[in-house]
Amino acid sequence: MKGLVLLSCVSVASGADPCCKACVAPLVKYYSVDVSHGFCGETCINPSRYGIYKIFEKNLTLSDSDTPCSEQFTPVGTHYTEYSDTVTHGVPGLLAVTLDLYGPDGAVPDAAAEGYQCPGSPSFFHASMKTTATAATSCAKVQKEIEARASGSWVDPHNGGIYSVLSSNDGLIQTQRTTNPATSVGGKVYIDKQTFSLSDADGSCKIQACSESQSASAADFSTNYCDLRNLYCGSADGCTPAGEDFTSEENSHSGSALAGHDFSACIVESITV
């Protein structure tokens, strides 16, 4: 349920005691498994609002027991039995959720084994995008180019976003992009984080990338997609490389509800007055 998205939210730690062991009518128990973050969430909500939540959380499921998370299998065959935390997220007076988070008993699943490594987000409601692409060059050159674009004088064609490299080592790159206050609406700064996992294969490089908004968001107008694609697209795509120029082919993508996937939104021409 950590993947739920909404326009704006407040996140509050509710305390050490679970909130939702049992639900009091008219509230009923729902749950959702978030494999990429290694948690299962249980909450009590009014069934009349289920349709609203379901739009934003595709895994939201009506429970037929009081302990649904302990009955769900993790990728390594264990169950979500270890209580972690109780948190409240949402918009007070509009759409708020208090939920109990449970982690797996035994070993925590390796995120890489799921195919993607994601940066995570402190926001319960946020937009995200995952992509897989194949670059016609070595991963060493892909990594070098991503690092150069995210840390040098290269200009992001998507409204001049400001990138930084958080870490980079052995084909695993963590970056951050903030909106440019000079071009963002109201001058407000928003932050997204990205993870790139690179693996060489037959003279090419497999890129598995994930971007997550760090604040509440829903319709992101392809921002998370552009956060990723703009760091490795080449001149053949209309992009300006920082040093290494190569072609790439997108193999797949998967985004949160309302997250866009439109490359034409990734290159915004400057307006000269």
N, C-alpha and C positions, 0 to 999 in steps of 0.2 A: 504493500500500500504506500510505500515511500515514493512510488512513481506517479501518484495522483497529481493532477495539474489544475490550477485555478489562476485567476487574474492577480490576486494579491492575497497575502496571508500573514498571520502572526504565528510564530512557533514558541510554545511554552512547555518546559519540562514540568510534568504534573506531579512528580514525586516518586517515591520508591514502591508504593503499593499499586498493584494492578487495579484497573478501573472496571474491567469488563469481563470478570469471571462469569457473571450471570447478568442477563438483561431484564429490565423491568418493563412490562408492557406500557405503552405500545411499541417500545424499542425491541428489536430482535438482533440476534448475533449474525454478523457477517465477517468474512475473513478474506485475506489476499496474500499470496506468496510472492515475494520479490526475490527471485533467485540470484540476480546479479549483485544484490547487496547482502544476501545471506540471512534474510529475515522473513518472518511471517507475522502479519498483523491481525489482531482481533479487535472488533469494535461493535458497539451497539448503536444502531441507527433506526430511524423510523422508515418502515418499508415504503412509505409514500414518497420518500426522497431517494430511493434506490436508483431510479432512472437517471437522476442528476449525477450521482456519484459514479455510476457505471460508464457514463460518457467519458470520464476522465481516468477511470481505473478499470481497464478491461478484465483484470483478474478478480474483481470483487465478486464474491460468491456467498449466497445464503447458506448458513451452516445448519446442519441437522443435529448438531450436538453442542455441548457447552465448551468443548475443548478441540476445536477444529484444527488448530495449528499442530497440536501433538499428534494428529492423525495424518498429516501431510508428509510425504517423503522428500528429503533433500536429494540433490544430485548424487550423493555418495551413499544413499540408502538409509540414512538416519532420519530422525524426525525433529521438528522444531519444538523442543520441550523446555529450553532454557530461557526463562524470563529475563529480558534485558532492560526494558524501560517502559514508562508510560508517558506519552507526550500528547499535546494538543496542538493541532494545526488548523488553520482556516481563517475565515473572515468573521470576526465577532458579530453576531446578529444576522449573519447572512448564510454562511456555510462553514461550520466548524466541526472538527472530528477529534475525539479523544480515543486513543487506541493503545493497546498493549502490544509491544514488540517482543517476539520470541526468536531466539537463535537456535541453531542446530545442536543436538547433543553430539558429543564426540568431536571429530575434526571438522573445522569450518571448510566448506567447499572452496576450491581454488577458482577464483574468478576467471583465470585464463582458460580453465578447462571448459568454461561455458562459451568460449569463442571470442569474448570481448572483455576488456578491462575498462571499467568506467571510473571517472574521478569521484563520483558521489556528489551529493548536494545536501546542504543543511535544510533545504526547503522541502516540505512534504509535498507541495504542489509545484511541479516544475516541468518545463519542456526539456526534451532530450532527443538526440539522434545518434544512431549507430550506422556506420557504413563499412563495407568491405570493398577494396579496390586492388587491382594488380597494376603495378608500375613497371614499365619496360626498362628497368635499370636495377642496379644493386641496392640493397637496403642501406648500405653505407652512404650512398649518394642521396637517397630519400631522407635519411636522418639528417644529413648535413644541410639539405635544403630547408627542411622544416625548422631546424635550429636557426638557420640564417634569416628566414622570414620572420620568425617569432622574436628574435633578439637584436636584429640589426636595424638599418635605416629603410628597409623595404616597407612600402606603403600598402596597407590592406585596402583592396578595391571595394570592400563592402563598407562604405561610409567611414573609412579611415579608422577602423578599430585599432586598439592598442594591445598588441600581444606581448607576452613575456614567457620565457622558458622557466618552468618550476624545477624540472629535473630532466636529465637525459642520460641514459646508460644502457648499452647493450640492446638496442632496438626497442626500448621502451621510453617514450617521451611524454612528459607531462607539461602542458602549456595552459596559459590563461589568457583570455581576451576580455578587455573591458571596452565598453562603448566610448566613443570619442565625445566628450561633453560639448565640443563645438558643433557636432552634427546630430547628436541625439535629441529626441523630443524633450523640451524643457531643460536641456542640459544635464539630465539625470544620468548617472553612470550605473550601468548594469554589468555584472560579471558572469562569464561562462568559463568552465574549465574543460579541457580536452585531454584525452589519453590516446596515444598512438602506439600500437603494438605492431612491430615489423618482423617479417620472417622471409628469408631468401628461399626461392623455389625455382629451379631450372632457369637460372639467369635473369629472373624477374624478382620483384619484391611484393609480397602480399601485405597489404595495409589493412589493419583492423582498427577502426577509430571510433571513439565515442565522445560526444560533447553533452554536457549537462549545464543547464542554467543554475546559478547559485542563489537565485531568488524566485519568488513565485511567478509563474508564467503559464500561458496556455498556448494561444496562437502566436508562434514566434516568427512568422513571416520568413521562414527558412534560415533564420539566424544561426541556429546550432548546426545545420547542414553546411552553411557557408563557413562557419568557424573551422570546420574540418577541411572541406574541399579546397578552400583558398590557400591552405598551407602546402598543398602538393600539386595543384593543377599546373599545367604547362602552357607554353605559348600557343600550342595547338587548340587550347581551350579559351584563348583570349586573355590568359593571365601573364603577368610579368614576373619571371623567375628572379631570385636573388643571386643565383649562381649556376645551379644545376637545372638544366631544362630537359624534361622527359615527358613521355606520354603515359597516360594511365587510363584504365578502363574500370568503371564501377561495376561490381558484381552483385551487390545487394545493399539494401538499406532498410532500416526499421526505426520508426520514430514514435514518440509519445503521441497521444491524441492531440490533434490540431497542430502538431509540429510540421512545418513545411519542408518540401523537398524540391526546390526550384532553383536550378543553377543560374538562371537568368537574373535572379535577385542578388547573386553573389558579386556581381561586377557592376557597380553603380558609377557611371561617368561623372566626373566633377563638372559642376556648372560654372562657367566663366561669365562673369558679369561685365 
